[in-house]
């Protein structure tokens, strides 16, 4: 990233990659809080080391590996105080996997964990929006039209349930996928909507959230052939194609008839149109396709 300082590049990495890094650390460490602390320590270490050592060739893998070792070091310090620490260390030391495919799949694994049927539906959605997609508790509360304190308690209870019930961090078998699919699609579309019309901040549009929702839906489409997945993907691509034309130079929302259509993303429109033409002959369309 030429022209940016080390600090700016680390900040950009955090903005673009932190949720994927967190998802992998949760898989490797098996604990939300421990993974969150490990990720923060990894980025802090990067800010100290990279100005002298340079940015590594694979910064995301470096951050994941550093965060994991920071967590293991912390657990070793607790080893004398807690009986479970030694077993936990053994698990984390044996579970390292940092291939690009594994890291990309970790977000889907985490989404399906957060959307496990053992959790209440409102808790599934709130937890996924907060932990997988990085929305603040206030943004999640806005999506639910509830107080942030109530959402925070819901998220804490959901994390406790995952830990106590031993809910695995994995994509379920294909026969189990359909029963979780509706919640997953609902969560992804809520993420997209938060990006399309942000509930907080100075900007109406949060492109990073829109892109993340599209990326996750494409991953889901590769995993499972379902009409509604492609219906949601087409819907988001059509909406996303207009993002550059939706506001004026002052950030004010422009109506459709006021937009400069030359700014629309024709590639996304063509992709959405192709998906839609492949869907419409099928009988099992749902609300996203409609």
ROLUMSE-590017 format. One line per field, with one value per residue (C-alpha): x, y, z; chain; residue number from 1. Coordinates in steps of 0.001 Angstrom, whole numbers, plus 500000, padded with zeros to 6 digits. Layout:
BEGIN
c1 c(X, ...)
c2 c(Y, ...)
c3 c(Z, ...)
chain c(A, ...)
n c(NUM, ...)
//
This chain:
BEGIN
c1 c(500000, 502331, 502012, 500663, 502598, 502960, 500366, 497928, 498488, 497874, 494709, 493561, 494299, 492254, 489350, 489446, 490605, 489933, 486687, 488297, 491279, 488954, 486956, 490116, 491335, 487969, 488338, 491898, 491293, 487695, 486751, 485305, 486860, 490278, 490272, 489240, 492054, 494530, 493595, 493998, 497415, 498473, 497630, 499359, 502477, 502354, 502373, 505520, 507432, 506514, 508042, 511441, 511029, 508772, 505356, 505488, 504595, 501397, 500270, 496942, 498597, 501244, 498567, 496681, 499826, 500981, 497577, 497459, 500894, 499956, 496895, 498954, 501465, 498633, 497230, 500627, 500739, 497382, 498443, 499338, 496048, 493546, 493295, 491833, 494626, 497021, 494367, 493378, 497003, 497351, 494255, 495373, 498887, 497533, 494878, 496894, 495703, 496483, 495869, 494086, 491080, 490850, 490956, 488287, 486087, 486397, 483826, 481269, 482127, 481585, 478301, 476906, 478137, 476408, 473258, 473107, 469524, 470414, 470482, 467322, 466809, 467211, 470453, 471771, 471296, 472657, 475749, 476545, 476173, 478462, 481155, 481283, 480567, 481984, 478914, 478978, 476486, 474761, 474434, 473004, 470575, 469495, 468765, 466591, 465095, 466180, 468447, 472189, 472256, 469640, 471555, 474831, 473244, 471814, 475250, 476914, 474297, 474743, 478534, 478073, 475649, 478136, 480888, 478838, 477052, 480263, 478753, 481389, 483006, 482195, 479979, 477306, 476754, 474737, 471629, 471691, 472262, 468673, 467363, 469967, 469917, 467085, 468780, 472120, 470567, 468704, 471923, 473845, 471146, 471037, 474785, 474314, 471534, 473727, 476290, 473686, 472235, 474458, 472687, 475663, 478731, 479247, 478666, 475404, 477166, 479603, 481074, 483122, 479974, 478279, 481319, 481539, 477895, 478387, 481589, 479873, 476917, 479248, 480981, 477587, 476588, 479737, 478852, 475163, 473117, 469925, 467814, 467378, 471123, 471545, 468383, 469884, 473191, 471449, 469445, 472557, 474514, 471717, 471590, 475369, 475797, 474323, 476403, 478723, 475741, 473560, 474982, 476140, 479476, 478098, 476948, 473271, 471066, 470028, 466769, 466928, 465909, 468643, 471488, 474203, 473699, 477136, 478444, 476515, 478656, 477742, 479749, 477659, 474445, 475426, 476333, 473043, 471091, 472792, 471951, 468346, 467842, 469142, 466713, 463410, 462601, 462748, 459624, 461226, 461845, 461491, 461319, 464837, 464338, 460927)
c2 c(500000, 502713, 506197, 505057, 505013, 501772, 503023, 503792, 500385, 498632, 500685, 499720, 496056, 496274, 497816, 495312, 492086, 492175, 490193, 487421, 487348, 487168, 484322, 482261, 482996, 481925, 478617, 478138, 479204, 478123, 481186, 484551, 486713, 485103, 485511, 489174, 489927, 487971, 489916, 493263, 492195, 491073, 494449, 496225, 494110, 494919, 498638, 498150, 495739, 496529, 500054, 498416, 495012, 495902, 494472, 490670, 489104, 487636, 490143, 488461, 485111, 486916, 488613, 485347, 483455, 486251, 486495, 482759, 482687, 485683, 483752, 480619, 482702, 484160, 480707, 479428, 482172, 480924, 477288, 477119, 478700, 476870, 473145, 473505, 475698, 472835, 470963, 474185, 474899, 471395, 471968, 475345, 474133, 471260, 473175, 475688, 475979, 479102, 478218, 480929, 478657, 477874, 481561, 482413, 479541, 480570, 483339, 480878, 478460, 481237, 482353, 478828, 478570, 481824, 480645, 477286, 476131, 475806, 479621, 481764, 483353, 486949, 485961, 484263, 487394, 489786, 487637, 487234, 490928, 491794, 489131, 488077, 491393, 493830, 495981, 497885, 497003, 500308, 499413, 496008, 497645, 500001, 497035, 495505, 498843, 498018, 499439, 498668, 497311, 494686, 493642, 493445, 491062, 488944, 488616, 487659, 484953, 483573, 483328, 481565, 479097, 478278, 477679, 475657, 473565, 472892, 474095, 473309, 475928, 474267, 474372, 471731, 468721, 469436, 467749, 470197, 473321, 474092, 474457, 477168, 478849, 481333, 482810, 483020, 484808, 487169, 488043, 488651, 490927, 492903, 493419, 494613, 497002, 498497, 499193, 500466, 502922, 503187, 503714, 505628, 507536, 510472, 508599, 507231, 504297, 501806, 500065, 497624, 496097, 495887, 494136, 491762, 490729, 490073, 488114, 485926, 485225, 484134, 481769, 480406, 479954, 477892, 475738, 475154, 475298, 477050, 479453, 481943, 482305, 483472, 485551, 487412, 487785, 489264, 491639, 492919, 493284, 495334, 497592, 497772, 498770, 502204, 503020, 505539, 507533, 507497, 510605, 514039, 515669, 516624, 513081, 513907, 511083, 511358, 509900, 507415, 509977, 512349, 509855, 509933, 506526, 506601, 505975, 502723, 499571, 497759, 494677, 494150, 494763, 492147, 489632, 490192, 489958, 486661, 485256, 486389, 484842, 481566, 481734, 482797, 479530, 477723, 477210, 477485, 481236, 483105, 486658, 487739, 486668, 488323)
c3 c(500000, 498756, 500176, 503547, 506803, 508771, 511236, 508428, 506851, 510165, 510612, 507123, 507810, 510990, 509120, 506264, 507918, 511657, 511524, 509459, 511790, 514787, 513225, 512762, 516295, 517691, 515827, 517031, 520630, 521095, 523114, 522060, 524765, 524546, 520760, 520984, 523439, 521305, 518179, 519935, 521250, 517766, 516216, 519105, 518521, 514802, 515566, 517667, 515416, 511832, 511744, 512437, 510800, 507880, 507015, 506546, 503189, 504653, 507274, 508003, 508742, 510838, 512925, 513450, 514433, 516749, 518392, 518955, 520599, 522773, 523966, 524700, 526656, 528701, 529383, 530493, 533113, 534385, 534262, 537944, 538949, 536735, 536112, 532621, 531264, 530423, 528433, 526678, 525731, 524278, 522142, 520790, 520038, 517972, 516044, 514016, 510406, 508448, 504810, 502820, 502318, 506037, 506948, 504360, 505574, 509221, 508898, 507566, 510381, 512902, 511335, 511577, 515166, 516060, 514242, 516030, 516796, 520502, 520689, 520615, 517197, 518407, 520164, 517017, 514964, 517587, 518233, 514534, 513789, 516700, 516490, 512839, 511200, 513726, 514215, 517473, 520178, 519406, 515712, 516582, 519003, 516231, 513961, 516715, 517834, 521392, 524078, 523769, 527341, 526463, 523346, 525294, 527821, 525007, 523390, 526694, 527322, 523801, 524208, 527538, 525946, 523156, 525692, 528155, 525521, 523611, 520332, 517662, 515431, 512115, 509056, 509686, 507455, 504314, 505679, 508611, 506524, 505442, 509015, 509704, 506311, 506916, 509976, 508163, 505179, 507501, 509323, 506114, 504742, 508004, 507641, 504085, 505124, 507852, 505130, 502659, 505168, 508241, 511562, 513014, 511885, 509569, 506306, 504985, 503294, 504824, 501782, 503862, 505380, 501982, 500496, 503473, 503082, 499365, 500053, 502662, 500376, 497575, 500007, 501047, 497394, 496782, 499780, 499148, 495948, 497000, 494952, 497791, 498332, 494749, 495089, 498026, 496186, 493141, 495331, 497091, 493850, 492260, 495313, 495643, 492001, 492772, 495838, 494120, 492862, 495988, 497668, 496540, 497398, 500834, 501620, 501117, 499839, 496190, 494894, 492045, 489432, 490686, 490430, 487766, 486182, 484594, 488139, 488478, 488515, 485291, 486254, 489377, 487422, 484822, 487517, 489337, 486078, 485218, 488661, 488407, 484963, 486345, 489275, 487757, 485932, 489299, 491431, 494901, 494989, 498279, 499652, 498664, 495050, 494940)
chain c(A, A, A, A, A, A, A, A, A, A, A, A, A, A, A, A, A, A, A, A, A, A, A, A, A, A, A, A, A, A, A, A, A, A, A, A, A, A, A, A, A, A, A, A, A, A, A, A, A, A, A, A, A, A, A, A, A, A, A, A, A, A, A, A, A, A, A, A, A, A, A, A, A, A, A, A, A, A, A, A, A, A, A, A, A, A, A, A, A, A, A, A, A, A, A, A, A, A, A, A, A, A, A, A, A, A, A, A, A, A, A, A, A, A, A, A, A, A, A, A, A, A, A, A, A, A, A, A, A, A, A, A, A, A, A, A, A, A, A, A, A, A, A, A, A, A, A, A, A, A, A, A, A, A, A, A, A, A, A, A, A, A, A, A, A, A, A, A, A, A, A, A, A, A, A, A, A, A, A, A, A, A, A, A, A, A, A, A, A, A, A, A, A, A, A, A, A, A, A, A, A, A, A, A, A, A, A, A, A, A, A, A, A, A, A, A, A, A, A, A, A, A, A, A, A, A, A, A, A, A, A, A, A, A, A, A, A, A, A, A, A, A, A, A, A, A, A, A, A, A, A, A, A, A, A, A, A, A, A, A, A, A, A, A, A, A, A, A, A, A, A, A, A, A, A, A, A, A, A, A, A, A, A, A, A, A, A, A, A, A)
n c(1, 2, 3, 4, 5, 6, 7, 8, 9, 10, 11, 12, 13, 14, 15, 16, 17, 18, 19, 20, 21, 22, 23, 24, 25, 26, 27, 28, 29, 30, 31, 32, 33, 34, 35, 36, 37, 38, 39, 40, 41, 42, 43, 44, 45, 46, 47, 48, 49, 50, 51, 52, 53, 54, 55, 56, 57, 58, 59, 60, 61, 62, 63, 64, 65, 66, 67, 68, 69, 70, 71, 72, 73, 74, 75, 76, 77, 78, 79, 80, 81, 82, 83, 84, 85, 86, 87, 88, 89, 90, 91, 92, 93, 94, 95, 96, 97, 98, 99, 100, 101, 102, 103, 104, 105, 106, 107, 108, 109, 110, 111, 112, 113, 114, 115, 116, 117, 118, 119, 120, 121, 122, 123, 124, 125, 126, 127, 128, 129, 130, 131, 132, 133, 134, 135, 136, 137, 138, 139, 140, 141, 142, 143, 144, 145, 146, 147, 148, 149, 150, 151, 152, 153, 154, 155, 156, 157, 158, 159, 160, 161, 162, 163, 164, 165, 166, 167, 168, 169, 170, 171, 172, 173, 174, 175, 176, 177, 178, 179, 180, 181, 182, 183, 184, 185, 186, 187, 188, 189, 190, 191, 192, 193, 194, 195, 196, 197, 198, 199, 200, 201, 202, 203, 204, 205, 206, 207, 208, 209, 210, 211, 212, 213, 214, 215, 216, 217, 218, 219, 220, 221, 222, 223, 224, 225, 226, 227, 228, 229, 230, 231, 232, 233, 234, 235, 236, 237, 238, 239, 240, 241, 242, 243, 244, 245, 246, 247, 248, 249, 250, 251, 252, 253, 254, 255, 256, 257, 258, 259, 260, 261, 262, 263, 264, 265, 266, 267, 268, 269, 270, 271, 272, 273, 274, 275, 276, 277, 278, 279, 280, 281, 282, 283, 284, 285, 286, 287, 288, 289, 290)
//
